[in-house]
Amino acid sequence: MNKIKTIAGQILVTMIPLGYLYFIWNTLPENVPTHFNGHFEADKFGTKSDILTALLIMALVSIGLSLLINNLNAIDPKKRYPDENSLMTKISWTIVIFISLLLLIIVYTTKNYGQADISSFFHKSIFILVALIFTVLGKFMANLKPNYFIGMLHGLLFLTYLVLLLQVATENKWSLKKIFLSFIAALLPFGTFYAAKTLYPAETVPTKI
């Protein structure tokens, strides 16, 4: 019963960005920015329906993660966690709230794009949000037992990084040396921070929302 209440609550939280979009729908222009470069300049526009589609997809991802994490024991072959596990519940809430806040920031930024301070708001909000989720999840990870699905997720995220690395490298015509150093930076602690400052401080990196 507690698990059902948790999932139901997380679904409601997931719906908040969609509710906000519905509330401001009539105030949005027909054409809205859907793609930004590294300088937060819109280089692609779409319709309001594109924003709605993106939010629906992310809502489904959020609900899927909620179901997966809260039912981890049922599908984990090693059965490392009990059915009612407070740690998994906390992790699922953290991820669902993170995604919902991220979507709220995106919708708000899209609505107010063009205002003088919106770029600063977006960058500061994303920085604070990412810092918070890493801090919170880092606290939980100390008590998290190794399991099949978390390991697989880590691998998928790294593969995603490699795909994005090749995409950016192709668009910006990087040399093989630069691609290799960017790959090595991903393997070293804080290596990506060093690379961002030294390898490509002025790169125009696509930022799609």
NORQUI-V266233 format. One record per residue. RES is the residue in one small letter. PHI is phi in degrees with one decimal (NA if undefined). PSI is psi in whole degrees, -180 to 180 (* if undefined). Layout:
res = {RES & RES}
phi = {PHI & PHI}
psi = {PSI & PSI}
This chain:
res = {m & n & k & i & k & t & i & a & g & q & i & l & v & t & m & i & p & l & g & y & l & y & f & i & w & n & t & l & p & e & n & v & p & t & h & f & n & g & h & f & e & a & d & k & f & g & t & k & s & d & i & l & t & a & l & l & i & m & a & l & v & s & i & g & l & s & l & l & i & n & n & l & n & a & i & d & p & k & k & r & y & p & d & e & n & s & l & m & t & k & i & s & w & t & i & v & i & f & i & s & l & l & l & l & i & i & v & y & t & t & k & n & y & g & q & a & d & i & s & s & f & f & h & k & s & i & f & i & l & v & a & l & i & f & t & v & l & g & k & f & m & a & n & l & k & p & n & y & f & i & g & m & l & h & g & l & l & f & l & t & y & l & v & l & l & l & q & v & a & t & e & n & k & w & s & l & k & k & i & f & l & s & f & i & a & a & l & l & p & f & g & t & f & y & a & a & k & t & l & y & p & a & e & t & v & p & t & k & i}
phi = {NA & -61.6 & -65.3 & -63.7 & -63.1 & -62.5 & -64.2 & -61.8 & -64.4 & -69.7 & -64.7 & -62.6 & -62.9 & -62.9 & -79.0 & -59.0 & -60.0 & -66.3 & -64.6 & -65.3 & -62.4 & -62.3 & -64.6 & -101.5 & -52.5 & -72.1 & -91.0 & -80.4 & -70.4 & -64.2 & -107.5 & -124.3 & -67.7 & -124.1 & -148.6 & -127.0 & -88.3 & -65.1 & -97.5 & 59.2 & -109.5 & -67.3 & -119.1 & -153.8 & -124.4 & -143.6 & -91.2 & -60.8 & -64.1 & -64.6 & -65.4 & -61.4 & -61.7 & -61.7 & -66.9 & -64.1 & -63.5 & -66.5 & -64.9 & -65.0 & -61.9 & -62.2 & -65.4 & -61.6 & -65.5 & -60.3 & -63.7 & -64.8 & -67.3 & -74.0 & -118.3 & -58.5 & -65.3 & -68.2 & -115.0 & -80.4 & -58.5 & -89.7 & 50.6 & -79.8 & -125.2 & -69.8 & -60.2 & -104.0 & -119.4 & -66.4 & -64.9 & -63.8 & -63.3 & -64.0 & -64.9 & -64.6 & -63.8 & -60.2 & -68.5 & -64.2 & -65.3 & -59.2 & -63.5 & -64.9 & -64.9 & -60.8 & -67.4 & -62.7 & -62.3 & -63.9 & -65.2 & -62.9 & -65.8 & -62.2 & -63.4 & -105.2 & -60.0 & 107.8 & -73.5 & -61.3 & -102.3 & -71.6 & -64.0 & -63.1 & -60.7 & -62.0 & -64.4 & -66.6 & -64.8 & -64.2 & -61.0 & -64.8 & -64.4 & -65.3 & -61.0 & -65.5 & -68.0 & -67.3 & -65.9 & -67.8 & -64.8 & -61.4 & -66.2 & -73.3 & -62.3 & -63.4 & -106.4 & -94.0 & -75.6 & -60.4 & -149.1 & -60.8 & -76.7 & -64.6 & -63.0 & -65.9 & -62.4 & -60.0 & -64.3 & -65.0 & -64.5 & -68.0 & -63.7 & -62.0 & -60.0 & -64.9 & -63.6 & -65.9 & -61.5 & -66.6 & -63.2 & -65.3 & -63.0 & -68.8 & -65.1 & -101.1 & 55.7 & -72.0 & -79.0 & -61.6 & -62.3 & -67.0 & -63.7 & -64.1 & -65.2 & -66.7 & -67.0 & -62.7 & -60.5 & -71.4 & -91.8 & -103.7 & -57.8 & 62.8 & -64.8 & -68.3 & -65.7 & -64.7 & -65.4 & -61.7 & -88.8 & -109.9 & -83.5 & -145.5 & -66.3 & -117.4 & -67.8 & -94.9 & -97.8 & -61.9 & -130.2 & -93.6 & -130.0}
psi = {-43 & -38 & -41 & -43 & -40 & -49 & -41 & -42 & -39 & -33 & -41 & -42 & -39 & -30 & -13 & -48 & -36 & -38 & -39 & -42 & -41 & -40 & -37 & 6 & -47 & -15 & -10 & 143 & 162 & -36 & 122 & 153 & 135 & -5 & 133 & 147 & -175 & -17 & 14 & 42 & 127 & 123 & 8 & 139 & 153 & -171 & 170 & -31 & -29 & -40 & -42 & -43 & -45 & -42 & -39 & -41 & -46 & -33 & -42 & -40 & -44 & -45 & -39 & -42 & -38 & -48 & -41 & -51 & -41 & -16 & 26 & -40 & -32 & -26 & -5 & 118 & -29 & -8 & 54 & -18 & 146 & 166 & -42 & 96 & 118 & -32 & -46 & -36 & -45 & -41 & -42 & -40 & -41 & -46 & -43 & -44 & -40 & -49 & -41 & -44 & -39 & -44 & -37 & -42 & -43 & -45 & -43 & -41 & -42 & -42 & -39 & 16 & 135 & -19 & 155 & -39 & 8 & -33 & -44 & -41 & -45 & -50 & -43 & -41 & -45 & -42 & -47 & -42 & -46 & -42 & -41 & -45 & -36 & -37 & -47 & -49 & -34 & -36 & -39 & -34 & -26 & -26 & 8 & 124 & 149 & 138 & 165 & -43 & -39 & -40 & -41 & -40 & -42 & -42 & -41 & -39 & -38 & -40 & -38 & -41 & -42 & -40 & -45 & -35 & -45 & -36 & -49 & -40 & -39 & -44 & -34 & 4 & 53 & 155 & 163 & -35 & -43 & -39 & -43 & -44 & -35 & -36 & -46 & -37 & -32 & -18 & -14 & 143 & 127 & 14 & -35 & -32 & -42 & -42 & -40 & -30 & -29 & -38 & -40 & 62 & -27 & 19 & 149 & 96 & 128 & 139 & 98 & 132 & *}
